[in-house]
Each structure stands twice: as C-alpha cells, then as structure tokens.
Amino acid sequence: MDRDSKKNRLDSSHNLYGIPKIINSPQKMEELQMNVKKELHSMNRKLNIAITRIANPYGHPNILAEFIAGQLKNRVSFRKAMKKAIELTEQAGTKGIQIQIAGRIDGKEIARVEWIREGRVPLQTIRAKIDYCSYTVGTIYGVLGIKIWIFVDED
C-alpha cells in the first residue's frame, strides 16, 4: 500500500442528525467543523460533516426527551413539560405517546414516578411500531429519568 491510500483511510465522515436551526450560515458551519476537528484531534485529516434535516423532529423520542430535559433544567413544572411534549408530538402525526418521569420530581424529598399517556400505546403487541427512549437528566434536585414510548404505526 502506498502512503496516499493509508492517509485516505484516516479521513472520516460524520453525519449529524437534528434540527439545524443553530447552523444557518456558512461561518457557523466552519466553526462547528473546527470545533469537531479539535475535539477529535484530527487537524491533519480531512473531515466531512453532513447535516440532515429531520422532517418531524418531535416524532422522535430522543429529541422529545432532550426537549423535556431542557424544560426540567429550567425549573418548569414537570406536568406542564409533559403536556407540551404531548402537544408537539400530536402535531407530528403519531398515534399515541406515553411519557414517564421518575425521581425527585419538583424537588420533593421522596422520589416518585409520574406518567401520562395520550392515544394508543400497545406495549403488549409485538408487531406494533413503537419508538422508545430512556434519558437521564441532572437537575439541581438530583437525577431524573425520562422514558418515552411513541406509537407510530401498526404494520
């Protein structure tokens, strides 16, 4: 093998999925690329970054969990955050959603589990297409666990 083929093997390609509202100008794109290069210690290598826009971002449980985590860190009431997340998910066109938050909710001394369900979430049906996410968020009161089930379609 010659040196160029070895060097090309070291080149890497990264795909970022999410809501690209923060990257709406070429300068911010270059800034992101430089930050990723510094983080990966790859100043000598070529780095390709592709940003893919998600059609219905609130139809994905990971993005929804990050939204709820941000609300809880800003000390918004957990019930209000869950209802807002359900409202956003219904606009994305899902058939059902279930959200569970566990831990020291609203700073209470005794930890508890609160959940809310809207629409159908058939957890016992194997062929049902259900997206699931488990997410932990550290608040000033302690660690909270967020679980989200989104019922997309039954095939």
Secondary structure as UniProt FT lines:
FT   HELIX           3..10
FT   STRAND          12..18
FT   TURN            20..21
FT   HELIX           26..40
FT   TURN            43..44
FT   STRAND          47..53
FT   HELIX           57..59
FT   HELIX           61..73
FT   TURN            74..75
FT   HELIX           78..91
FT   TURN            92..93
FT   STRAND          96..103
FT   HELIX           105..107
FT   STRAND          112..119
FT   TURN            123..124
FT   TURN            126..127
FT   STRAND          128..139
FT   TURN            140..141
FT   STRAND          142..154
//
